Every structure is written in structure tokens, then in C-alpha cells.
Amino acid sequence: MSLFLVSANKSFDGWHKQYTHESKVLNCSMRFAIYLPPQAASHKVPVLYWLSGLTCTDENFMQKAGAQRLAAKLGIAIVAPDTSPRGEGVADDPNGEYDLGLGAGFYVNATQAPWNRHYRMYDYVVNELPAIVETHFPVSDLRSIAGHSMGGHGALTIALREPERYCSASAFSPICNPVNAPWGQKAFSHYLGEDRGLWRQYDAVELMKESRLPMPVLVDQGLEDNFLSEQLKTENLAKVAADTKYPVTIRMQPGYDHSYYFIASFIEDHLRFHARHLSEQ
Amino acid sequence: MSLFLVSANKSFDGWHKQYTHESKVLNCSMRFAIYLPPQAASHKVPVLYWLSGLTCTDENFMQKAGAQRLAAKLGIAIVAPDTSPRGEGVADDPNGEYDLGLGAGFYVNATQAPWNRHYRMYDYVVNELPAIVETHFPVSDLRSIAGHSMGGHGALTIALREPERYCSASAFSPICNPVNAPWGQKAFSHYLGEDRGLWRQYDAVELMKESRLPMPVLVDQGLEDNFLSEQLKTENLAKVAADTKYPVTIRMQPGYDHSYYFIASFIEDHLRFHARHLSEQ
């Protein structure tokens, strides 16, 4: 398994690097970014996986969230995958819309043609990418997972389904209940077909109802987020968390929107939250 | 004088906003960004002007530098203008290169056709924009100025020529001696013609030789910056500063490059430096 270095930038005395590799799971070449804090020069550090939202690549979070400052202090690596398979032959939305296909993998394993040839982002994020990262970099197998919007959906659903693999999960503006929201319904009907039972395996609200091993979860949601009521449905997550006593902290932040300005404003809290739970292992 | 709000994002309990306005100096519509820290809700705050580098707009610094966190703590507004005039009829490099014309105003007042119709970024940054900002926002007339690369050149030259107007200046990776570097020579020959006496009025090394009212200056330069030896010539600035005993601190940072990852790594030091000098007035 070979990695090809695309770029390297020193950052807060650590390193931001981009790599490409051939993904067997996704059946295409993929790029990801890793931030290695200075502590990684002397010992293995834990890893926070960051899943980005619709239209993003590995670059949005690394350039805009301001996360490296505190990751460097706390000694946490951050890995940011792309948001979908890419490249020639990878299916895209026939109408060219941003919410399906390229940049919109929704962190599911597609079962429907033509998507099932490449769109297996769930397996990529959960299995293939951590195996690569843990082979090639000075990191431990202590993992946490976080994300934004579609990536917040990814982080929550993966954490709920794979509680043994992660110490904690957090999300900004997550799509909490995609089976009841237009973005989710469009993506799931294409990727997963009409079997709603399968859809529920990728829905944080549905998964939380049957959670077997709760983990600490932090959610931040801006109250001025234009997508809140139609697409994100945070209130449904709050309700099921209350019903099941799941250990989620949901913070509704007045005045904040869906942008990276919001993420940057609260990323410190998320990094400290993950650092605490990664160090408790 | 009217401002039109383009966007507003809550950020660290303050506000990032973009505005457009008709610039009389530049003879076109211009966009700028302002970060207003939470303190601006109750009293006037000082302003740091940030000048960006080649190809940038007002957005690069606001999205990538991670400056709002500390600006919000220190109570400093940040204003980021665009890097050139824009719009229909504004001259551009006939060869479409990135280092002349749009995105490459070099913070000079052009004297040569066709550039002299719009390219008067020096007057825009020094006079017109501060007058607008100080009329429309809760800011004081205490100003500092900073920038990156071409914008570092702008910040240093403006500070050296207008010491009464600024409390302090700083730069990341500035073009220190453009009259002796390819970027500067190309831009100045187009904007200013062949009068090298005029060129020297826009060259930090030349201006420092004749400085009448020194101000505190901080410069950070990455030692792995690909542009260092050919375009930036930091050593010429260090030499003239030593000769004239100008109060510049120049820090050569091992391993860092020309990117915003470098800026983000040290922006805290620059903001604290400016806050100290803004509060001493």
C-alpha cells in the first residue's frame, strides 16, 4: 500500500500533509490530509477523524477551522478524508447538483448501480483509511470522530454503529435525521434504493434508539443556520437522546450560521472534549 | 457614501462582515471584509488593516489565518481590503499572469496608462478605506497595519511613509526590496514607468534608509519559503534596519513556507504585538 505525498506545510511546529493513495474499497485514487502535531515526532498520538460536508474536500477543514493550534498543544493528530470517491468513471449526479455524487458521498456503502461501484465511504472511513493511517504514521489506535453537516451525520452514525472503534464523537450542524430530510432522502434513495430499513442504518436518530454502547457525544448547532429546520432536525436528536438517556450534549448557539466561521468559533471546545476522552482510555 | 452588506457571519461572539462600496479613488466597486470583535458592541475599538498577497481577495485572511479568536479577546477590529481594483473595464495583465493587474495592485498609485485609471491602491488603503471604516463602524482612529507577501510589502511601505497614521506594522514573508526583485520590477515598470526614483517610494528597504519617525515593526519569514531568495530579499531589510537602527524584529522561522499555514502559526504573536502598541497610544 503506497502513499504519495502531495504537499507538506509546517504548521504550529507540526506538519500538515496531503497524500494520495489507491483505495481498494472505493476503487479509485483518493486524497486525504493529516495534521501531525509536534508530539508525533517522539511518540504515538491519538487521531481525530474529521468528516466534511457537502462540496468539501480534505482542504476545507484544514484551511478554515483553525484546529491545528490546539491539536498541537493537545498532541492530537487530525485526519481529513475527502467527501466522496473521485476521478474518471466515478458516477455523479446526472443533473450536476451538489447534493449527490461527487462531494456528496454521505458516508454510506451504496448498494444501487451505478453508485455501488465506488461509493463505499462508510467502509473507507471506518476501516481502510484508519488502517492506512495507523500503518504509515506515528499514531496510536485511539480514535475519535467529528464532522460538519453531512460529515456530522457521518461522524454520529459511524460512532453509533462502531462504538468499540472510537472514544468520542462530535458534530457541528449535523444532518441528524436524514431519513426525514430532503438531502438525506435524495441521497439515500439513489445510493441505497427504496429499502427504508437500510436507510435507518445511516440515520443518527434511528441508530440512537437502539444504541448498545453509548459514548460521549458533543453537538454544536447554530440557531441562525439556514438549514436547521428543513435539513438538520437537531430537535429530533435531542428528543431521542432524552428518551434513551444517551450522553449527548447539544448546544444551540444563538446567532451562528452553517459556515466555517461557526466551526472555528467552537472547535477548541470539541478538541478539548475529544482530548479528554482519548486520554481516559 | 453607501455600504452594501454582502455577508455576515457570527465569529467568536463578534461579526465577520463583507461590504461593497463605490470607490472614488479606484473608480470602481470594491469589496472589503471587517471583523468586529464583541467589544465593538459597547465601545470604539482600534483597527488592524490586513493587506493580502498576490491573487488574494478580502477572503483569504479572514478564512484561513485564524485571527478572529485572538482579535475577539484583545478587542481589535480587522479590516481586509481586496488586492486590486476589480470589475469591467479594469485593466489586467495582457498575458493573464497572476503578478500584474487583477489581484496584484501592489499597493501603489499607478502613473502609467492604462493602469492609472483604476490602480491607486495606496490612496485607497491609506485614505479612502479608513475614512469609510471610521465613519460606518464603532472603531477609533488608532490603526495598525499588517500583510503577507505583496501585502507585507504594502504594510511596510505604507507604515514607513505614513508613520503618523499607524501605531505599529507587521508582515509575514514581505517583498522587502521589490525594486531588486522580478515581481516588483515587472509591476513597477507597468504601474510606475521607468522612473526609478518613483519606484523607491514603494520599496521598504529604500524607504527605511530615510525614515523620519520609526515605529515598531515585526516581520516573520519562513526559511523554507520558495520565494525567499529571489523575490522577498529579507536580508536586505535586515541590513538596512541594522544600519539605521530601525526598530524591526525579524524572525526567520525554520521549516515554514509561504502559505497561510505559516501565517496561522504566528498570527497570535502579531495580534499581541499590535494590541500592545495600539494600547500605548
Contacts between the chains, C-beta under 8 A, distances in Angstrom:
chain1	res1	chain2	res2	distance
A	9	B	257	5.8
A	9	B	259	5.1
A	9	B	261	3.9
A	9	B	262	7.3
A	10	B	222	7.6
A	10	B	224	7.2
A	10	B	255	4.2
A	10	B	256	4.9
A	10	B	257	6.8
A	10	B	261	6.9
A	10	B	262	7.1
A	10	B	265	7.4
A	11	B	261	4.2
A	11	B	262	7.8
A	11	B	264	6.9
A	11	B	265	5.7
A	12	B	264	7.6
A	12	B	265	4.9
A	13	B	265	7.4
A	16	B	261	5.6
A	63	B	63	7.0
A	63	B	64	5.2
A	63	B	260	6.8
A	64	B	63	5.1
A	64	B	64	6.3
A	66	B	66	3.6
A	66	B	69	6.6
A	66	B	264	6.8
A	68	B	261	7.5
A	68	B	264	6.9
A	68	B	265	7.7
A	69	B	66	6.6
A	69	B	264	7.3
A	69	B	265	7.9
A	69	B	268	7.8
A	222	B	10	7.6
A	224	B	10	7.2
A	255	B	10	4.2
A	256	B	10	4.9
A	257	B	9	5.7
A	257	B	10	6.8
A	259	B	9	5.1
A	260	B	63	6.8
A	261	B	9	3.9
A	261	B	10	6.9
A	261	B	11	4.2
A	261	B	16	5.5
A	261	B	68	7.5
A	262	B	9	7.3
A	262	B	10	7.1
A	262	B	11	7.8
A	264	B	11	6.9
A	264	B	12	7.5
A	264	B	66	6.8
A	264	B	68	6.9
A	264	B	69	7.3
A	265	B	10	7.4
A	265	B	11	5.7
A	265	B	12	4.9
A	265	B	13	7.5
A	265	B	68	7.7
A	265	B	69	7.9
A	268	B	69	7.9
